[in-house]
Amino acid sequence: MPKLLLKNLPLAGKKVLMRVDFNVPMDSHQAITDDTRLRLSLPSIEYILAQNAALILISHLGRPQGVTPSLSLRPCAKCLSKLLKKEVLFAEDCIGPSVKKQVEDLPRGAILLLENLRFHPEEEHPTKDFAFAKELASLADFYVDDAFGASHRAHSSISAITHYFPKKAAMGLLMEKELSFLQHVFEHPQRPFYAILGGAKIGSKLGVLQSLLSKVDALFIGGGMCYTFAKALGLKIGNSICDNALLPKAHDFLDAAHKKNTPYHLPLDHVAAQHLENTQKTRVFSSKEGIPLGWIGMDIGPATIDYWSQELQKASTIFWNGPLGVFEFSHFSKGTSAIASTLSTLKKATTIVGGGDSLAAIHSLGLENQFTHLSSGGGASLELIEYGHLPGIDALSEV
């Protein structure tokens, strides 16, 4: 069934509670280093304010253990004020009498950002106490979810809260755009359809890879997780990251790829170092010779970059999630940056990127306008591939 949309709500004179994803990167001085997620929320915010409604924003930031001042959303309120050229009020908490009073006094056309939801453990564990979601819901007449990047979490402010907004829980403009685009691409891609997956943790990607086997025409697997697959093939990986407990499942995946006749590309060579640090003391090892003991695979090598760049030219649709090396170290970011540059030149292909580090590479190279779609949700887009639906979407009101 289709879901209720923001544009379906009669907002004039009402109070709107909107879940956004302001989980932005900050430096040690609490300065926001990338305001992309704030900018992505602007269309929904401006639409609601234009309807002469009062807007209350809620979000999480980081993984606090209780109240953590360094993870306050106050910097987001200041940054959002500059982007909107309008004052954004801030609440020191997200529930409680003082917050309720601020909301009651909030005039039409005004905007209030509440403090980090995760300062309350009930946000991540709604079944322990539904009172948290109920109190949040009591603040407004309508609920809007525009946090695609958090829509795969069954948290209080994402799914439990909608029970208190019968026929009044709608999808925001960003959520609508993300879902419409990604579902169309995954269900009706222009072929050949290639997927590039990186990142360190194989455990969170195996299910996605299995699902992609029946959807794509080729897979490219890099990042730290490629070493578990390499070891499953009997290759030497030295001291590289490897999830030994998942070796049988990695082997099963490779067998399934052969049976489905889906080509997969592991790195042909690796840039390695002797320590997990940003060092210039590196060596390149081919996958055939293997990485010797004492060395750690840190990035895809030059031969891999050249070969993958040639192969990717053949694609009509490309989905990319996850860095291909230890991207946070400049000496091991070349593979990720090189593939980002290659994809940016594919003018006839539909290119979709999801995931913080992949997006960071694109932004650092100034290539954000050279891609078809930059998804605000890496984990959400992966779960959408794997399961075909998301808790945050499922919970919204049906039309």
N, C-alpha and C positions, 0 to 999 in steps of 0.2 A: 504493500500500500504506500502511496506517496505521502511524504511528511509535510506538516505544516511549515510554511515559510514565513520569514520576517514580514514580507510584504502583505501577508494575509491578516496581520494583526491590526486591530483598531487602536492605535497607540495614543491618539490625541488626549492630553491631560492625564495620562496614566504613568505609573512607575514601572520601569523595565529593569529586570535583573539579567545581566548578560555575562555569561562565562566566556572569558577570553583566554588566550595563551600568551601571557607576558613572561614566560620562562626564558628570559633574555640573558645573554652572557654579560658578566660584569667583571671589572678588574678589582684589584685589592682595595681600591678607594671607593668602591661601589659606583663607579662610573660605567654606564652602559656602553659596551664596545660594539654592539650591533643592534640597531633598533628596528630591524626588519619586521619582527613579529608585532611591534607596536604599529608600524605603518600598515600592515595587513589588516589590522582591526579598524582602520579609519573609515572605510565605506559604510560598515554597519553602524558605527558610532554616529557618523554624520547623518545617516538616514534617520536614525531614531530621534536625534536632537531636532532634526528638521520637522518631525511630526509633533513638535511641542510636547514631548514626553520628558520625564526625569529619568536619568540613566544611572544605574548602579552597576559598576564593573566588579567582577570577582575573578581571581586567578591564583595559581600557585607559582612559586619560584624556588627551584632547587629541591633539596631533600633535607629540610631542617629537622632537628630533633627537638621538638618544642619550639618556644619562641627564640629565634635566632636573629638578632639585630642586623647582622651582615646580609641577611636574606629578606630584608624588608622590601616591600613594593613601593615605598616612598619615591625612590629615584624614577620609577616608571611613571608616577603621577606628574613629576616635574617634566620629564621628557615628553609625555603625552600633551601636556599644557603647551609646550613649544610647537609641537606638530599641529595641534588644533588651533593655535593662537587664541586659546580660551582657557580660563582657569579650570583646573581639575582638582576638586577637593579630595582630601585623603582622610580615611578613618583609621584609627590606631588599632582596630581589631576588625573582625568580620561578623561577629555576633555580639550580643549583649545590649544592655539598656542604652549606653552612649551611642552605639551604632544606630540603634532603632530611632533615637531622637534625631540624629543627623539625617537619616533617611526621611523621617516625617517632615523635617524642615526644608528638605531639598525642593527648590522650586522647579517648575517646568522649564525645560531647556538647559538644565544644569546637569553636571556629571560628577559622580563620586566614585572613587576607587577604594575598595576595602582592602585591609591588610591581608597578607599571605594566608590562604586557606589552610596550608599544611602546618601552620603553627598549632593547629588543632588536629590531633591524631585521628579523630572521627572522619576527617576528610578522606583519608585513604582506606579507612575501615568502616564503611557505612553500616554494615550489619551489626556492629557492636553498639551503635547508638544512632538511631534515625532522628533523634531530636536535633542534631546539628543541621541536617538537611532541611528539617521542618522549620527551624528558626531562620535559616537563610531564605527559604521560600516565603516566609511571612513578610519580607521586606517589600515585595512588589506584586503587581497585578499580572505581569507576564514574565515568562522565562525565555531567553534566547541563548542558544549554544552556538558560539562562533569560534570555539576552540578545537579546530580539527586536529591540531597536534596533540591534544589530550583525549581525543574521542575514543581511544582504544582502552581507556581506563574506566573501570566500573566504580568510580568514586562518588562521594556524596554529591558534589556539585555538578556531576556529569550525568549520572543515571538516577540515583535515589531521589534527587530533588524534583524530578519531573512528576513523581506521584502526587505532588502537592500543587501541580498546575494542570489539572485535567483539561484537555483541549486548548491549552494555553502555552504549550512548550514548543517553540519553533526553532527552525534552523536559520542561522545568520547568513549573511551574504558570502562571507569567506567559506563557511562550511558548505554552502550550496554550490559554490564555484568548484571547490576541491572535489567534492563527491561526484558532481556531474562530469567533470573532466576525467578523473581517474577511472570511474566506472566505465565510461565510454571507451577509453584507451585499452583497459584490460580486457573488456569484452569484445571489442571490435577493432583490434589494432591493424594498422597498415603493415603489411609484411614485406620483407623479413622483420620480425620483432626480436630484438636482442635485449638481454638484461645483464647489467653489471652489478655484482654484489661484492662489497668489501666489509671492512670492520673487523674487530678482534674476536668477537664471541660467536662461535659456530652454533652454540646451543639455541640462540634466538633466531637463527637464520635457516636451520635445516628444514623446518616446516614450510617456510617460504620457498626455498629451493625446490622442494618436492612439488609444491603447487605450480611453480613456474615451469616445471618439466613439460606439463601438458599445455602450456600457453605460449612458450617462446620457441624461436627457431635456433637459438644458441645462447649459452650462458658463459659469462666471463667472471671468474672467481678470484678475487685478490684479497688484500688485507691479511690480518693475522689468522683468520679462519682457514686460509688456503693451506696452511701447514698441516692441519689435521687430515685434509684430503690427500696431501702429498705423502704423508706417512702411511695412510691407508693403501696407497699405491706402492709402498715399499721404498720410497725415496728417502734419502738422508736429509734431515732437517736441522741437524746440529742441536743448538739450545733454543730453537725457535718455539714460540708459543704453540701448545698442542693440547687438545682436550682428549686425553687417552681414553676416558670413559665413553666417548662418543665415536671412537674409531670404528666399531661395528656398524653404527648407523651411517657413518660417512661412506663406508664400503658399500652398504646397501644402496645408498643414493647413487653412487657411481655405477653400480650394476643396473639400477633402474634407468639411468640416463642412456646406457648402452642398449637396453631392451627397447626403450622408446625411440632410439636413434636420434636423440637430442644432443648435438655437439656441445661439449663444455670445454672451456679454455682455462687451464691453470697457468700460472706464470712460467715462462720459458727460462727465466733467470731471476736472480734476487740480489738486491743490494743488502749486504750484511755488515754488522758491527759486532764487536766483542762485548759491548755493554749496552744496556738500554738507556742511552743518553745521546744527546745531540753532538756527535763526534765526527770529525773529518776523516778519522781512521776507518775506512771502509774497504770492502772487497766485493766484487761481483762474482757470484757462483752460478753456473748453469744448473738447471734442475736435474739434468742427466748426471752430472758429476756429484751433485748434492752439496748440502751445506755441512762442513765438517764440525765436529764437536768444538765448543768454545766460541762458536759464531752464532749470531741471532739474525734471522731474516727480518729486515726492517722496511723494505719497499720492493716494488716490482722493478726489474732491471731494464736496461736500455733495449735489449732484444725484445722483451715483452712489450714495451712501449711502442716500438716500431711495428711489430706484428699486429698487436691489438688495434692500433690506429688504422692500419690498412684494412683489417677485417670490419671494423666499425663503419667504414665508408659504404659498406654494402647494405646497411640497415635502412629501413623506412621508419621504424619506431625503436627508440632506445629508452629503457628505464634504468636509472642508476641510483643505487643506495649504498653509502658507506665508503670511507677512504680506502685507498689501495696500499697505503703504507702508514707508518707512524707519523701522520701528517702534522702533529703538533711540534715535531722536531723539523726544523728547516732543511736539514741535510737528508731527510727521508720523506719529503713532500713532493719530490719531482714527479713521481709516477701519477699521483692524484692530480697534480696541476697539469701534467702533459695530456692526460685523458680528458680533463675538463676543456683544455684548449682545442683538442681534436673535435670533441662534440660540438663546440661553439661554432665550428666551421661548416657543419652539416646543414646547410640551408634548406635542403629538401626533406630532411627527416624530422619527425616529431620527437623532441628530446625532453624527457621528464626526469627531474632530479629531486630526491627526497632524502633528508638526513642532514643533521647539523654540520658535520665535518665536510661533506661534499659541497654543501651550500657555502660554507666558509671559504673553501678553495675557489669557488666561482666568484664570490664577492671580492676576495683578495686580488683576483686577476682582473676585476672590473668587467666580467663577462655576463653579468646577470641579465642583460637585455638580449643575449644571444641564444637563449634557450626557450623552448615552447612553454614550459611550465616548471616553476620551482615550487615544490610542495612544502607547505609549512609543517608537515608531519611525517617524519621518517618512519617512526614505529607504527603510526596509524596507517600509513600507506602500505607497509609490509603486511599488517594484519588484514587489511582490506583485500590484498592479494590472496593471503592464505585462507581466510575464512569467508570472504565475500560480504561481510557485514561488520559493524562496530557497535559496541555497547552504547556509546553516546548517541549514535543515530537511531538505534533500535528503541531507545527510551523516549524519543520525541513523539509528540502528538501526531496522529494520522489525520489526513484531510477527510 
